[in-house]
């Protein structure tokens, strides 16, 4: 979501709701999500980010399934609607995607 937003890209984000197994499909047009879904972003964890943190950042079909998954996993973090964090996540990625020396 953040990378597509930073690039102003269009495409489709596909994931699986880890609580229900249902598909989560978010069309993105010019960097903006066209559908809403819930996203859980885990608090920072030490160690390897891909192994320890990434598996705890999940998309859900609804807030209710996200809340159920969070309760089952007793994981610390924050839940958002995709549409409410799309711009802030794009802002986080923009500096990382700019060509070297660009201001």
C-alpha positions in Angstrom: 0.0 0.0 0.0 2.7 2.5 1.0 4.9 1.7 -2.0 2.0 1.9 -4.5 1.0 5.2 -2.9 4.5 6.6 -3.0 4.8 5.8 -6.7 1.3 6.9 -7.5 0.9 3.4 -9.1 -2.2 1.5 -10.0 -2.7 -2.2 -9.4 -4.3 -4.7 -7.1 -3.2 -5.7 -3.6 -4.1 -9.3 -2.9 -3.9 -11.0 0.5 -5.7 -13.5 2.6 -7.5 -12.7 5.8 -5.5 -14.8 8.3 -8.6 -15.2 10.5 -11.1 -16.4 7.9 -9.0 -17.5 5.0 -11.1 -15.2 2.7 -9.5 -13.2 -0.1 -8.7 -9.5 0.5 -8.6 -7.6 -2.7 -7.8 -3.9 -2.8 -7.7 -2.1 -6.2 -5.4 0.8 -6.1 -5.8 3.7 -8.7 -3.0 6.3 -8.9 -1.8 5.3 -5.5 -5.2 5.5 -3.8 -7.1 2.4 -2.5 -10.4 1.9 -4.2 -11.8 -0.4 -1.6 -11.5 -0.5 2.2 -10.2 -3.3 4.4 -8.8 -3.4 7.9 -5.0 -3.6 8.4 -3.2 -4.6 11.6 0.3 -3.2 12.0 2.3 -4.9 14.8 4.5 -2.9 17.2 8.2 -3.1 16.4 9.9 -6.3 17.2 13.7 -7.0 17.6 15.6 -9.2 15.3 14.8 -10.0 11.7 12.0 -7.8 10.5 10.9 -10.2 7.8 10.6 -13.1 10.2 9.4 -11.4 13.4 7.4 -8.4 12.2 6.1 -8.9 8.7 4.0 -12.0 9.6 2.1 -9.8 12.1 1.2 -7.1 9.5 -2.0 -8.4 8.0 -5.0 -7.3 5.9 -8.5 -8.4 7.0 -11.9 -8.3 5.3 -13.3 -6.4 8.2 -12.6 -4.8 11.5 -14.4 -7.7 13.2 -12.2 -10.4 11.8 -9.1 -8.2 12.6 -10.2 -7.9 16.2 -10.8 -11.6 16.5 -7.4 -12.4 15.1 -5.7 -9.9 17.4 -7.5 -11.4 20.4 -6.4 -14.9 19.4 -2.8 -13.9 19.0 -2.4 -11.5 21.9 -0.3 -9.2 19.7 0.5 -5.6 20.4 -0.1 -3.1 17.6 -2.7 -0.9 15.9 -5.6 -1.6 13.6 -6.6 0.9 10.9 -8.8 1.2 7.9 -6.7 1.0 4.8 -8.2 4.3 3.5 -7.2 6.1 6.7 -3.5 5.2 6.5 -2.9 5.2 2.7 -1.4 8.7 2.6 0.8 8.4 5.7 2.1 5.0 4.5 3.0 6.6 1.1 4.8 9.4 2.9 6.9 6.9 4.8 8.0 5.2 1.5 8.6 8.2 -0.7 12.1 9.1 0.6 13.1 5.5 0.1 11.9 5.4 -3.5 13.4 8.7 -4.6 16.4 8.6 -6.9 19.7 9.3 -5.1 20.3 13.0 -4.8 16.7 14.0 -5.4 15.2 16.5 -3.0 
